[in-house]
Amino acid sequence: MLEIKNLHVKLEEEDKVILKGIDLTVEAGTVHAIMGPNGSGKSTLSYVLSGRDGYEVTDGSATLDGVDILDMDPEDRAAAGLFLAFQYPVEIPGVGNMTFLRTAVNAQRKARGEEELSAADFLKVVREKAKALEIDAAMLKRPVNVGFSGGEKKRNEILQMAMLEPKMCILDETDSGLDVDAMKLVADGVNALRSEGRGFLVITHYQRLLDHIKPDVVHILSDGRIIKTGGPDLALEVENNGYAGLKAEVA
Amino acid sequence: MGLPQPKTDALDARLHALSLPNDAGCLKAARGDAVTRLRATGLPGRRDEYWKYTKPDTLTSPEVVPAALLENPETPVFGDVDRLRIVFVDGVFDADASDDLTLAGVTVERLADVAARDIHWAKDLYGVLETRGQTPVSRPLAALNTAYATDGVVIHVTAHAAKPIALQYLHRSETSDVHLHHLIKVDSGANVTVLEDGPAAARFNKVMEVDVADGGIFHHVRAQGRDHERRAVTHIFARLGEASVFKTFTLTVNGVLTRNDCIVELTGDNAVVHIAGACVGDGDFHHDDTVFVTHDAVGCESRQVFKKVLRNGATGVFQGKILVKQGAQKTDGYQISQALLLDDDSQFLAKPELEIYADDVACSHGSTTGAIDEEGLFYLRSRGVPAAEATDLMTLAFLAEAIQEIEDPTLAEDILERLQAWMARRGRT
């Protein structure tokens, strides 16, 4: 599904190399987790994959189902099936959440040559999915993320993911700013989307999210490189020994 | 103290091209007084304090600059609203296209008819609020209008107006030079909504004097038409009695030059005035909102909300003043003017002014100029919304705060549709 090879990335504005050769393959139907200390390049990886400005790929490639995505516009990557759940979902005053969701869903359908959803059909689907995430009608009417609590923003990300039904989901520190109950709700939303045809890349700082979203593979990212890859136990090891211990061990 | 010779010459040339209506009737004195006011100030020039950002030349010249007609006539705004329609074609009343001028709760007449008959309240109002609005800042083009207006509507609201009164201004002549003057008197406890739509003329000078008595309510929504080459200078002069409400919103789409002045005096306690505007300009577009709100009573609220979207060298101007007189305690004044510049060629010139002589007031103002929010844009695109569509969404979002000032949801929806159509057209070019 998602295949990253020897990916090198630097900041456009300054001569700072962030990713120094990432190799990573997420197969359909699997959940990969990336853990790493602050500044290791976790968020950069998610932004580069989703097409945010400000980063320069100096070497390597990233493909989704064999198609190179790094030269695509962000909207084309989305239409191709890539989704990033933002660490800090953006507030867009003046744009209703519902309008936003419908515009996004229909834009992707259009890009893929599918028929747009009718207003009635859309409403039915969105209500059903929103209910599972405990998102009420008021939240759907409000401007995108404006005045949302941290938990509401993250649930709203998962709602978008559920509506867009992407092939490849990247979750960037989706657990940050969540209390235990909110984290469980978000995790349930993610788990409901797990399926054979879908891949997940869960980026997190702490192990606790992985108690709820059980990964198949865990990677440790440090200073722009994956320094260790293992099973779910690797996450526990980080929790017990910290990243410092792990780095020392690898070195 | 005379005017400098060039100013006198310019005024003479302009007045020479105009003629006072023969049958000025009961308005004759008021028209004469207006000419006297004009003689004292002359026409606006580039050096005048409030014409620094907007070149008045094409508004004051004897000859009108021709304005091409829109090739695909636009669908009228407010088309689905049940309304009393009054149509002017290049400033000339069109009886056939207009509805019968009868409406429960309101008396509607034409200014041209009123002049012949002696309607006291109209005579007592014509040019009066305009005159009051000449100090401390002179507004010569409004005086010119009072002197030379050929027609207009005279609306006396005595109760709850059964439906909105819609003035539709059609533009069919490339060289029309039009002066219309409307008088609106809202009695105590009465209410009315007045709608305006259309470009009106190649050059349109319009004055609206609105006198709202205690507890009266006046709502006004207008769309200024999308003819690219039209020019317009409009003035609203309003006086508000105790606990009265005055709300006005203007949408400006296209138009090479627009100057909208709104001068409001809060004379009764606890009165409320909201003045809002949204404009979108692309290329040869200059749009100026000049607002003057005077608080002269206790506990009044004033609110100014202006949003401008500019691209391809378009220019936006905002000159907004709040004057709080001595004794106007508990004033709540708010003013915001914001421009969204979609490229580096466009500009926004803002001059917010507060002048406060009372000590127990809350007045705030803000003005911002900025590009589209890149974070928001990326967020939308990451969800699959193409860049152009995402920009439109963000642009509408930017304008939303001004559109929200329209109380009636149906009217707000009409305005929104007009904006969306503008964006769709931009998208094609």
Interface residues (C-beta under 8 A of the other chain):
Chain A: S50 G51 R52 D53 D73 P74 E75 R77 A78 A79 F83 L84 F86 P89 V90 E91 I92 P93 G94 V95 T99 F100 T103 A104 V105 A107 Q108 A111 P143 Q160 L164
Chain B: D373 E374 E375 G376 F378 Y379 L380 R381 S382 R383 G384 V385 P386 A387 E389 A390 L393 M394 L396 A397 F398 L399 A400 E401
